[in-house]
């Protein structure tokens, strides 16, 4: 008569009774280590300590995230599987009718970030995964798909030598560049690029301003295009521009050539105020008549008589409305 065995677990719960060898234990949790089992011959002749038993993993699931010349696999063990260590992951992948290739990951620590690289850009790939523990392999997962993407094409940028610690920039995207956004970087020309962009913008906002610069200091402004595959080359041709913000030179005064002047009816006359200093950043002037029934004044300071009399023409500096000058204009009848 063949020997029979009874098997108990580490807590002395009976798993099998009077079963001939080989003994099969069912209803166990997949991918689980079971230590401390004992097998006893039913004639009482011997009790054997069973080595740790590990059940196979169930079929896992797989999702793919596309990148540039690669995809990242996120492998999830089946719901209900235990926590036995995964000793190997094998991803099989192919494109079209090409033969499948595999990439193995030994003793992976993070099943969510398994990168398969060396792929072609803009190419559809199908993949499956098998996970293994010390006892063997799972069944292959269902197929997952991803289409790799290319890095965006590098844009170009122009920037102006603005004033008061600022510069205005405009991005010129490459045709069909594949960008989701653009990063703007700024640095002193002699320095290194910062780790993070100074500003980020989107394809519908291709112009903007960078402030916080130091007047008189040379800067380099650069742009990169960004998508899910990464970032274009910051050193690409035309991707950077050099600027030096200028200090704002304030208006210190404004004056007419004299306190009074005469304009003859029917003969308009330009009455021009002068801004000081001569190199002021904004030398714009606004003119206004105190009585437009007597005299009107155009944007360039040209006074036209409406009727005889006297009106004051006031000039105000655009840059500082506290800087004003006044000239009394007498409108004389035509001779």
C-alpha positions as CSV (number, residue, x, y, z in Angstrom):
1,X,0.0,0.0,0.0
2,X,1.4,3.4,-1.0
3,X,2.5,5.8,1.7
4,X,0.1,8.7,2.4
5,X,0.9,12.0,4.0
6,X,-0.8,14.8,6.0
7,X,0.4,18.4,5.6
8,X,0.0,21.2,8.1
9,X,0.9,24.9,7.9
10,X,3.1,26.9,10.2
11,X,0.1,27.4,12.6
12,X,-0.6,23.7,12.5
13,X,-3.7,24.0,10.4
14,X,-4.3,20.9,8.3
15,X,-3.9,21.5,4.6
16,X,-4.1,17.9,3.4
17,X,-4.9,14.5,5.1
18,X,-4.0,11.0,4.0
19,X,-2.9,12.0,0.5
20,X,-0.5,10.0,-1.6
21,X,2.6,11.7,-2.9
22,X,2.8,14.0,-4.8
23,X,0.6,16.1,-2.5
24,X,-1.3,19.0,-4.1
25,X,-2.4,21.9,-1.9
26,X,-5.1,24.1,-3.6
27,X,-7.0,27.3,-2.8
28,X,-3.8,29.2,-2.1
29,X,-3.2,32.9,-2.8
30,X,-1.1,33.5,-6.0
31,X,2.4,35.0,-5.7
32,X,2.6,34.2,-2.0
33,X,5.3,32.7,0.1
34,X,4.1,29.9,2.5
35,X,6.7,29.0,5.1
36,X,6.8,26.5,7.9
37,X,4.8,23.6,6.4
38,X,5.3,20.1,7.6
39,X,4.5,16.7,6.0
40,X,3.9,13.7,8.2
41,X,3.7,10.1,7.0
42,X,0.5,8.7,8.3
43,X,2.2,5.6,9.8
44,X,4.0,8.1,12.0
45,X,7.3,7.0,10.7
46,X,8.6,10.5,9.8
47,X,7.8,14.2,9.8
48,X,9.4,16.3,7.1
49,X,9.9,20.1,7.2
50,X,8.7,21.4,3.8
51,X,10.9,24.2,2.2
52,X,9.1,27.5,1.7
53,X,6.5,27.2,-1.0
54,X,5.8,30.2,-3.3
55,X,2.8,30.2,-5.6
56,X,3.1,31.5,-9.1
57,X,1.9,35.0,-9.9
58,X,-1.4,35.5,-11.8
59,X,-1.6,37.1,-15.2
60,X,-0.5,40.8,-14.7
61,X,-1.9,43.9,-16.5
62,X,0.2,46.3,-18.6
63,X,-0.2,49.9,-19.7
64,X,2.3,51.9,-21.8
65,X,3.3,55.5,-21.9
66,X,4.9,56.7,-25.1
67,X,8.1,58.8,-25.2
68,X,10.8,59.7,-27.7
69,X,12.3,56.5,-29.0
70,X,10.9,54.6,-26.0
71,X,7.9,53.6,-24.0
72,X,7.5,53.2,-20.2
73,X,5.7,50.1,-19.0
74,X,3.5,50.2,-15.9
75,X,3.1,46.6,-14.8
76,X,0.4,45.7,-12.2
77,X,0.1,42.4,-10.4
78,X,-3.4,40.9,-10.5
79,X,-5.8,41.9,-7.8
80,X,-5.6,39.4,-5.0
81,X,-2.0,38.4,-5.6
82,X,0.3,38.3,-2.7
83,X,3.6,40.1,-2.1
84,X,6.2,37.5,-3.0
85,X,9.2,39.2,-4.6
86,X,9.1,39.5,-8.3
87,X,12.5,38.3,-9.5
88,X,12.2,39.1,-13.2
89,X,10.0,40.9,-15.7
90,X,10.1,40.2,-19.4
91,X,8.5,42.6,-21.8
92,X,7.9,41.3,-25.4
93,X,7.3,44.0,-28.0
94,X,6.9,44.3,-31.7
95,X,5.8,46.7,-34.4
96,X,3.7,45.6,-37.4
97,X,4.8,42.3,-38.8
98,X,8.3,42.5,-37.4
99,X,9.5,39.7,-35.1
100,X,9.0,40.3,-31.4
101,X,11.8,41.5,-29.3
102,X,12.2,41.2,-25.5
103,X,13.7,43.2,-22.7
104,X,14.3,41.7,-19.3
105,X,14.4,43.4,-15.9
106,X,16.0,41.4,-13.1
107,X,14.8,42.0,-9.6
108,X,12.9,45.2,-10.5
109,X,12.2,47.5,-7.6
110,X,9.6,49.6,-9.3
111,X,7.2,47.9,-11.7
112,X,5.6,51.2,-12.8
113,X,8.7,52.6,-14.5
114,X,10.1,50.0,-16.8
115,X,11.6,51.7,-19.8
116,X,12.0,50.0,-23.2
117,X,14.2,52.2,-25.3
118,X,16.1,52.2,-28.6
119,X,12.8,52.4,-30.6
120,X,11.8,54.3,-33.7
121,X,10.0,57.7,-33.4
122,X,6.4,57.9,-34.4
123,X,6.0,54.2,-34.5
124,X,3.2,52.0,-33.0
125,X,4.3,49.2,-30.7
126,X,2.4,46.3,-29.1
127,X,3.7,44.7,-26.0
128,X,2.9,42.0,-23.4
129,X,4.6,41.2,-20.1
130,X,5.4,38.1,-18.1
131,X,6.3,38.4,-14.4
132,X,8.3,35.7,-12.5
133,X,9.1,34.8,-8.9
134,X,11.3,32.0,-7.5
135,X,8.7,29.4,-8.5
136,X,8.3,30.4,-12.2
137,X,6.5,32.6,-14.6
138,X,3.0,34.0,-14.9
139,X,0.9,33.8,-18.0
140,X,1.4,36.7,-20.4
141,X,-0.6,39.8,-19.9
142,X,-3.1,41.1,-22.5
143,X,-1.5,43.2,-25.2
144,X,-1.0,47.0,-24.7
145,X,-0.1,49.5,-27.3
146,X,1.7,52.8,-27.6
147,X,3.0,55.0,-30.4
148,X,6.3,56.6,-29.8
149,X,6.6,60.4,-30.3
150,X,9.4,62.6,-31.5
151,X,11.0,65.5,-29.7
152,X,9.5,68.8,-30.8
153,X,11.4,70.8,-33.4
154,X,13.4,73.7,-32.0
155,X,11.8,77.1,-32.3
156,X,13.5,80.5,-32.8
157,X,13.3,83.6,-30.6
158,X,13.8,87.3,-31.0
159,X,14.2,89.7,-28.1
160,X,14.4,93.5,-27.8
161,X,16.8,95.7,-25.8
162,X,14.0,97.1,-23.7
163,X,14.3,99.4,-20.7
164,X,14.0,99.3,-17.0
165,X,15.2,95.7,-16.4
166,X,12.8,94.1,-19.0
167,X,12.9,92.6,-22.4
168,X,10.1,91.7,-24.8
169,X,10.4,88.4,-26.7
170,X,8.6,86.7,-29.6
171,X,8.8,83.0,-30.4
172,X,8.8,81.8,-34.0
173,X,7.8,78.1,-33.9
174,X,9.0,75.6,-36.5
175,X,6.3,74.4,-38.9
176,X,4.4,71.4,-37.4
177,X,6.8,71.4,-34.5
178,X,4.8,69.1,-32.3
179,X,5.1,71.3,-29.3
180,X,2.6,71.4,-26.4
181,X,4.4,74.4,-24.7
182,X,7.5,76.5,-24.8
183,X,10.1,77.2,-22.1
184,X,11.8,80.5,-21.9
185,X,15.2,80.7,-20.2
186,X,17.3,83.7,-19.3
187,X,20.8,84.0,-18.0
188,X,23.6,86.5,-17.9
189,X,25.5,85.8,-21.1
190,X,28.6,84.8,-19.1
191,X,26.7,82.5,-16.8
192,X,25.2,79.0,-17.0
193,X,21.6,78.1,-18.0
194,X,19.3,77.8,-15.0
195,X,17.8,74.4,-14.1
196,X,14.2,75.7,-14.4
197,X,12.7,78.0,-17.1
198,X,12.2,81.6,-16.4
199,X,8.8,81.5,-18.0
200,X,6.5,78.9,-19.7
201,X,4.0,79.7,-22.4
202,X,1.7,77.9,-24.8
203,X,1.4,77.9,-28.6
204,X,-1.4,80.5,-28.5
205,X,0.8,83.0,-26.6
206,X,4.0,83.4,-28.5
207,X,5.0,86.9,-27.1
208,X,5.8,88.1,-23.7
209,X,8.0,90.0,-21.3
210,X,10.8,88.9,-19.0
211,X,11.5,91.3,-16.1
212,X,13.8,91.3,-13.1
213,X,16.9,91.9,-15.3
214,X,19.7,94.3,-14.5
215,X,20.0,97.4,-16.7
216,X,23.3,97.4,-18.6
217,X,24.0,93.7,-18.1
218,X,24.3,91.4,-21.2
219,X,21.7,88.6,-21.2
220,X,21.0,85.6,-23.4
221,X,17.3,84.6,-23.8
222,X,16.5,81.2,-25.2
223,X,13.5,79.1,-26.0
224,X,12.8,75.4,-26.2
225,X,9.7,73.5,-27.4
226,X,8.3,70.9,-25.1
227,X,6.0,67.8,-25.5
228,X,5.6,64.4,-23.9
229,X,8.9,63.2,-25.4
230,X,10.9,66.0,-23.8
231,X,12.5,69.3,-24.8
232,X,14.2,70.6,-27.9
233,X,17.8,71.6,-27.9
234,X,18.4,74.9,-26.2
235,X,21.5,75.4,-28.3
236,X,19.7,75.0,-31.7
237,X,20.3,77.6,-34.4
238,X,18.2,80.6,-33.7
239,X,16.9,79.4,-30.3
240,X,18.6,82.2,-28.4
241,X,19.0,85.9,-28.6
242,X,21.3,88.4,-26.9
243,X,20.0,91.6,-25.2
244,X,21.2,94.3,-22.8
245,X,18.4,96.1,-21.0
246,X,18.8,99.9,-21.0
247,X,18.4,102.1,-18.0
248,X,15.4,104.4,-18.2
249,X,16.5,108.0,-18.4
250,X,13.9,110.1,-16.7
251,X,12.5,113.4,-17.9
252,X,13.8,116.3,-15.8
253,X,12.1,119.2,-17.5
254,X,10.0,120.5,-20.4
255,X,9.9,124.1,-21.8
256,X,8.7,126.2,-24.7
257,X,11.1,128.7,-26.4
258,X,9.4,131.6,-24.7
259,X,6.4,132.6,-22.5
260,X,4.3,134.0,-25.4
261,X,3.9,133.7,-29.1
262,X,1.5,135.0,-31.8
263,X,-0.5,133.0,-34.4
264,X,-2.2,134.7,-37.2
265,X,-5.7,133.6,-38.2
266,X,-5.5,131.4,-41.3
267,X,-1.8,130.6,-40.8
268,X,-1.3,127.7,-38.4
269,X,2.0,127.7,-36.5
270,X,3.8,124.9,-34.7
271,X,4.7,125.7,-31.1
272,X,7.0,123.0,-29.9
273,X,8.1,122.3,-26.4
274,X,11.5,120.6,-25.6
275,X,12.1,117.8,-23.3
276,X,15.3,117.7,-21.1
277,X,17.6,115.8,-21.0
278,X,18.0,115.3,-24.7
279,X,18.6,111.6,-24.2
280,X,15.5,110.9,-22.1
281,X,14.0,107.5,-22.8
282,X,10.5,108.8,-23.5
283,X,10.4,112.3,-25.2
284,X,6.7,112.1,-26.0
285,X,4.6,115.3,-25.4
286,X,0.9,115.9,-25.2
287,X,-0.4,119.4,-26.1
288,X,-3.7,120.9,-24.8
289,X,-5.4,124.3,-25.4
290,X,-7.1,126.1,-22.5
291,X,-9.8,127.5,-24.8
292,X,-10.5,125.7,-28.1
293,X,-13.0,128.4,-29.1
294,X,-9.9,130.6,-29.6
295,X,-7.2,128.1,-30.6
296,X,-6.8,124.4,-31.2
297,X,-3.6,122.5,-31.0
298,X,-2.7,119.3,-32.9
299,X,-0.6,116.3,-31.5
300,X,2.5,117.8,-33.0
301,X,2.1,121.2,-31.4
302,X,0.6,123.0,-34.4
303,X,-1.7,125.8,-33.2
304,X,-4.7,126.9,-35.4
305,X,-6.6,130.1,-34.6
306,X,-10.3,129.9,-34.3
307,X,-11.0,133.5,-33.4
308,X,-8.9,136.4,-32.1
309,X,-8.0,136.3,-28.4
310,X,-5.5,134.5,-26.1
311,X,-5.3,130.9,-25.1
312,X,-2.7,129.0,-23.1
313,X,-1.1,125.9,-24.7
314,X,0.1,123.4,-22.1
315,X,2.7,120.7,-22.9
316,X,2.9,117.6,-20.7
317,X,5.6,115.0,-20.8
318,X,4.3,111.5,-21.5
319,X,6.9,109.9,-19.1
320,X,6.0,112.2,-16.2
321,X,2.7,114.2,-16.1
322,X,4.1,116.4,-13.4
323,X,6.5,117.9,-15.9
324,X,4.5,120.7,-17.8
325,X,5.2,123.9,-19.6
326,X,2.7,126.6,-20.8
327,X,2.9,129.2,-23.5
328,X,0.4,132.1,-24.0
329,X,-0.7,132.2,-27.6
330,X,-2.3,135.3,-29.0
331,X,-4.5,134.8,-32.1
332,X,-4.2,137.8,-34.3
333,X,-6.5,138.8,-37.1
334,X,-5.2,138.3,-40.6
335,X,-3.9,141.6,-42.1
